Amino acid sequence: MHRHGYKGRKFGRETDQRRALMRSMECALIQYQSVTVTLARAKEMRRETEKLITLAKRGGLANRRLLISRLDNIEMADLLMDVIAPQIKRDSGYLRIERAENRRGDNSEMATISFVDDINLEVKATKEPAKKEAPKKAEAKPAKPAKKETK
């Protein structure tokens, strides 16, 4: 047998469980800027998350909708697109994987995945919509008095 055309790790899970695991880890990385997971999960997460960051850096409504559909979390997609992506100065290689100590229970290789650039979450998006003032209308005409009914 050959392994051509098979990409990605399975983690001993069904497809839907694996996708949910990746989405939750990606959201945690976006929210907390750094996550400690097993080395295999970190390597797999880097592949997916860097593609999401590239989408966010491109901007636009279509890419925002793609982010929302791939993360299943509107808040994290907005945070990535409006706050994190503008602060990233590089074209690729957005994430860093650093090996950590092995896990105590089963001796699994652990790693910390984080952004290479310093991200400040305090900075909000500078793209606030400008409020348009409603044009002033001419003075309203006084209302006509109601007709009196006669019996």
Residue pairs with C-beta under 8 A, 6 or more apart in sequence:
8 44
8 47
9 40
9 41
9 43
9 44
10 18
11 18
11 21
11 40
11 41
11 44
13 21
21 41
22 44
22 45
22 48
23 70
23 71
23 72
23 73
25 35
25 37
25 41
25 45
26 45
26 48
26 49
26 52
26 71
26 76
27 71
27 73
27 76
28 35
29 35
29 45
29 49
29 95
29 113
29 114
30 71
30 76
30 79
30 80
30 84
31 76
31 79
33 114
33 115
33 119
33 121
34 112
34 113
34 114
34 115
35 42
35 45
35 112
35 113
35 114
36 100
36 110
36 111
36 112
36 113
37 45
37 110
37 111
37 113
38 103
38 108
38 109
38 110
38 111
39 97
39 99
39 108
39 109
39 110
39 111
40 109
42 97
42 111
42 112
42 113
43 97
43 111
45 113
46 95
46 97
46 113
49 94
49 95
50 92
50 93
50 94
50 95
52 67
52 70
52 71
52 80
53 80
53 84
53 85
53 88
53 94
53 95
54 92
55 63
55 66
55 67
56 63
56 67
56 80
56 81
56 84
56 85
57 85
57 88
59 81
59 85
63 81
64 77
64 78
64 81
67 77
67 80
67 81
68 74
68 77
71 77
71 80
79 121
82 124
82 125
82 127
83 119
83 121
83 123
83 124
83 125
84 115
84 119
84 121
86 125
87 117
87 118
87 119
87 120
87 123
88 94
88 115
88 117
88 119
89 117
90 116
90 117
93 116
94 115
94 116
94 117
95 113
95 114
95 115
95 116
96 113
96 114
96 115
96 116
97 111
97 112
97 113
98 111
98 112
98 113
98 114
99 109
99 110
99 111
100 110
100 111
100 112
101 110
102 108
102 109
102 110
103 110
